Amino acid sequence: MDLLQLVAELDELLEAEGTADYCPNGLQIEGGPGIEKIITAVSASRELFALAVDRHADAVVVHHGILWNGSETPRIVGSFKERVRLLIENQISLIAYHLPLDRHLELGNAAQLARRLGLEELEGFGMHCGAPAGVCGVFPEAVEAEEFFAAIAEACDREPQVFPGGDRLVSSVGIVTGSAQREFHQAVAAGLDAYVTGEATEWVMHQAAEDGVHYVAAGHYATERFGIRALGRWISDHHGLDVEFIDIPNPI
């Protein structure tokens, strides 16, 4: 498949154009013009790019790319140079989608996790950079809080940090994956029973108890594997390309 055609389709699918973000979304490094083999992963790294070279990939599609607004230096030196070198020398393209892949109501990290947990009636939630960054939804029937926490552990393949604050039963949940501590206040304002994100911060424990909303930090990396996997499946299903997800777990 033509590289630029694929990028144009993904840009449109994820509504990447005009989205305020901390990075350029879409094509970050241009490799060869043709695409047959794609590697997907959560985060760009030299380790990932070396694996892509070993697997003869034509493109790498990630959630966290290598170009970020406000980077300390725009110079291509040191470890950053090594990342770029692996891609350029092997004509591998790098495609990245950050907030567009968090918020998408079908393929997004939050929506995919929400459906995995059994939530329904999903809608955008957690305003960030002028648009919802996640989703909220409800269970068909309220579930025990401990059952809810266990379901998150199973879905994310790790024990979450739980800061209890709500009732024994959970009916409504807001999810913004990754690092979205401040959006907890929006969950409180919306009257939700629980809030799920990737990370916690120092004030969370007391705030959850005082505001009466469960706060669950299930891991930045762990909560953001869902969207890139779903996007990889979409690419494979729609274009018949060879797409392989590489899991490089991060404890954060």
C-alpha positions, 0 to 999 in steps of 0.5 A: 500500500502507498504510505501517504495513502495509508497516512491520509486514511488514518488521519481522517479516521482518527480526526487528527487534523486540527486537533490540539496536542503536544506533538505532530500527529500522523507521519513523523518520519518518512521512509519508503513509499510502499507499505507491506509490513507494519509494527505497532506499539505503544511507545517509540524507542530504539529497542522498538525500532531495532525490532522493526528492522529485524522484522523487515517492517516498512512502517512503525505505528505508535501512540507515543512518537519521538517528536514532541512540542517543547522538546529540550532541543531540536537537534538530532544528537545523542540517543535521539540521533540513534532513533532517527538513524535506525529509521532513515537508514532502513527506510522505515516510516514512523506514524504516531497518534497521541490524543486522537487515539485516546479519544476515538469513540470506537478505536480509542484507548478509553473506549476499548478499555470501557467495552472490555469492562462491560460499560455501555452508552459511551460518550466523550468525557474529560475535556482536554485541549478543547475536546474530550480525551476519554469516555464515560459510560454505565454498567447495565447493572451496578457491580461491586466495587471489588469486582470492578477493580478486579476486572480492571486488573484483568484487562490491564494485566496488572494490579491497579492502584486503588484509592477508594472513595465511593460506594460499595456499588459502581454504576457510572465510570469515567476513563481517560487513559495515560496521565490524566490526574486532573480530569478526576475533578470532572468525574466528581463534577459529573457525579460518576462513581469511579474514575480510571486513568493510568497514573496517580499523584500525591493529592489523589488519596485524600481527594478520592475519599473526600469527594466520594469517587473511586480513583483507579490508576491502572498504569500509563502504559497498561491503559494505552495498549488498547487503542494501538492494538485496535488500530492495528486490527483496523489496518489489517482488516481493511487493507490486508497488511501484515500488522504485528503488535510488539509489547515492550511493557513499562511499569509506569 
